[in-house]
Amino acid sequence: MILATAVLALVAGAGTAVVAPPQRIASLNLAADEVLVDLVPLNRLVAVTAQSDEKGMSNVVGRLPEGITRFFRADLERLIALWPDLVVVSEYTDPDFLRLLERSGIRYHRMEGLRSLAGYRDAILGLGRAVGALDRARTIVDRFDASLHALQRRLAGATRPRILYWASGMTAGAGTAIGALIECAGGTNVARELGVDGISPISAERAFVADPDRVLIGVWPGVRESLRADPLLSRLPAVAADRIDEMPTELLVAVSHHAAGACWDLAARLHPERATRP
């Protein structure tokens, strides 16, 4: 008792708050779901997103026990009932919900910067600190970095094809996860060349004039068909020659350590002679 009192006094005197690692973690964003599966024992998770079970969206389908609560959307009343000691949100979480979460007194961690490979790295380390698993987070990041470095060695000196991401009139320019994927995989992002920022609309006329070497799409119903049916886009040399790269959507939108696998997947399509996925 005396020793415990002395330790508490020492901590208080140093002005340091001791926060025990959370044991009841609720994730309200898919990136956190994907990282937490590899970061902490699954019995510490009380909630994840419903997207974690969706084929074509999640890279952890089948890895989360059914007993973990699924959230289709942020619901504070349902969340409080789970008694979490940490809620993981993202920079895109609704500000009104965050204000309610703050008022509830529940501790939360916000994953941010999920628009670049460096951003994923920092977000994984930040989440590792928040859940008391920094060493494990460093291991995940080290593997992520090693995979990306191996890919860049394979792609050194390769000609970079000009790639346009197309999603029914939308594209991905500078400061986007898809733009980072294109560049990591040894391509040049045409939308960035055009001065596009973020996920933005692009006209068929502008896409046609840009004349990309290849067109990147996700596995969404009707996307490839819409390109071939469009009176202008169907005349793009890349479309006419079927230089259309259709990626699994869960890789295309990966904003976690699974993005390394996505880079290899796209690189194998763009540079098959150099980047056969290991």
N, C-alpha and C positions, 0 to 999 in steps of 0.2 A: 504494500500500500504506500509506504514511504517512497519507494523507488518510483512507483507510478506517478505519485504527486510531483516528485522532483522532475521527472521527464516532462510532464504537462507544463510545469512552471517554466522549464527551459524553452519549450516550444513557444509558449506564450510570450516569453521575454524576447525571443528572436523575431516575433511578429510574423510567424509562419503558420498558415492554416494547413492542417493535415486533412486531406480529402482521401478517404478510402476508395479503392478502385470500385466502380459501379458493378453491382451484381445483377441488376435488373435493367437491361438496356433495351430501349425501344427505338427502332430505326424507322424513320419516315421518309427515306429516300433510297432509291435503288442502288446508287453508288455505294452507300453505306452498307446495304444488305450484302453486296458482293465482297466488300472488304471484310466485314465482320465475320463472315463465314470462315475466313482463313486467319482471323485475328484473335478470336476468343473462343472458349468452349461454348458450344451451342446452348448449354443449359443456362447461360447468362443472358440469353436473348428472350425477351417476353413479347416482342412485336417486330414485324418487318412489313414491307409493302407487299400488297397482292401481286405487284408486277414481278416479284422475285420468282413466281411460279409460272410466268408466261413464256412459253417458247417463242423465240423471235424477239424477245425484249431482254431477257435475263440470261446471264452467264452462270447462274447457280441453280438452275431448275433441278428439282429433286434432291437438293442438298439440305433443305431446311425442314425439320420435323413438322408434322401436321399440328402438333400441340402448340406451336408458336402462333400467336394471334396475327392475322393479316389485316392491314389497313388499306382500303381503297382510296381513302382521303384522310386528311388530318381531322381528327374528331377528339376534342379535348375531354369531353365527358367520358368517352370510352377509354381514352388514354389514362386518365386519372384512376380509373377502376383497376388498372393493371399495376399500380404502385411502382412505376419505374423510378430508378434513381439517376437515370440519364436518358435523355431523348436526343437522338441525332437527326438534325434537320439539314437543309441545304440553303444556299444563297437564294434559291428560287422559292423557298417556303413563304407562304402568304404572310405579309407583315402583320395583319390583324390577328392571325393565329399565334404568331410569335409574341405579340403583346399579351394575349390571353395566357400563353404558356409562362411568360415572365411573372404575371400576377399570381399564377398558381403556386409559384415557388419551386417548381420542378426544375432541376438543373438541366441545361441543354448544351449541346455542342453543335456548331454550325460548320458544315463542310463547304469550303469556298474554293474558287480558282479552278473549277473543273472545265477548263477550256483549252488546256495545254498539257503536254506530257509532264512538264515541270510542276504544273498545278496539281496533277494527280499525285505526284510524288509527295508534295508538301501536304496534301489533304490526307494521305494515308498516314504519314508521320504524325500529323495533328490529331487524327482519330486515335492512333496508338497511344499518344500521351493522355488523351481524354479517358480512355478505358483502362489505363494502367498496363498497357502491353506494348510499350515503346520498343523493346528489344525485338519482339515478334514483328512489329511494323517495319523495323529496319531490315529484317530478313526478307520480308516481302518486297521492299523497295530495292534491296540489293539484287534480287532475282529479276525484278522488272528492269533495272538498269543494265544488268548483264545481257539480258535478251535483246534490248534495244541496241546496245553497243555491238553485239555480234551481228545484228542486221545491218548496222551502218558500215561495218567492215565489209560485208558482202556487197553493199551497194556503192562503195567508193569508186568514183570515176564513171559511174553509169550515166547515160543520157536520161534526163528527167522528162518523161512525157507530160504533156499539159492535160490536166484532168479537170473536168467540170462535174461537180455534184449536182444532180437534178432530182427534184422530188415534186412533181406536179406543179411546176412554176416557181419553186423555191430552190435556193442554193445556199451554200455555206462559204462565207468569205473569211476575212481576217478575224482572229479572236474566237474561233470556233473549234470544237473538238474534232469535227469532220475535216476541217482545214488542216489541223495538226496531224491527223491520220494520213491525209494525202501526202503531206511533206515528209513525214516519217517513213512512208512506204516508197520513197524515191520518186515522187511526182511533183509537179508544179501546180498549185491551186489556181485555176483560171479565174475563179471569182475574186480571189485576192488581187490578181493582175488587173482586174476590171475596177478595183477600188471598192468592192463590196465589203461591208463590215457586218459581222454577225450572220444570223440566219435571215435571209432577205429574199423578197421576190425578184425574179429575173424574167424578162420577156423572152419569148421564143426568138424574136428578132435579134436581141442582144446576144443570146446564146449562139445563134447561127453565125453572126459576124465574128464572134470570138473564135470559132472553128477549133474546138478542142481536139486533141489527139484521141482521147477516150472519154466516155461518159460513165460516171459512177452512180449507181442507184442501190437502194436497199431492196430487200425481198418484200415488197409491198404489192398487193394484188393490182394488176393493170398498169404498173409504171412502165415496164418495157413496151407493152402494147400501145400505151399513149404516145410514147416517143415515135414509134413506127407509124402511128396513125396521123400524127400532126403533119399538116401540109408543108410546113417549113422545116421542122426538126427532122422529119424523115429524110430530108435531103442533105442533112449534115453528113460529111464523109464518114465520121466516126459511127453514126447510126446506120448508114447505108452498108458499111462494111462489118456491122455487128461488133464494133469495138466498144461493147457495153459491159462493164464489170458490175455484176450483181452480187453484192456481199450479204452474208447473213446479217440481219438487222441488229441482232444482239451484239455483234462485233462492231458494226458501223457506229452504234451509239454508245459503246463502252466508254465510261469515264472513270475507270478504276484500273487496277493493275492488269486487268484483262485487255486493256488497250495495247499491251505489247503483243499479244496474240493477234489482235486486229491488224497491227502494222505488218506482221509477218504474212498474214492472210492476203492483204492487198498487195504487198510487195511481190508475193508469188504470182499474182495475176499480171502485175506490170513488168516484172523482171524475172520470168520463170527460169531463165538460164543462171540466175544468181541467187535467188531467194526461195528455194524450195523449203517449205516450213519444216523445222526440225521436229 
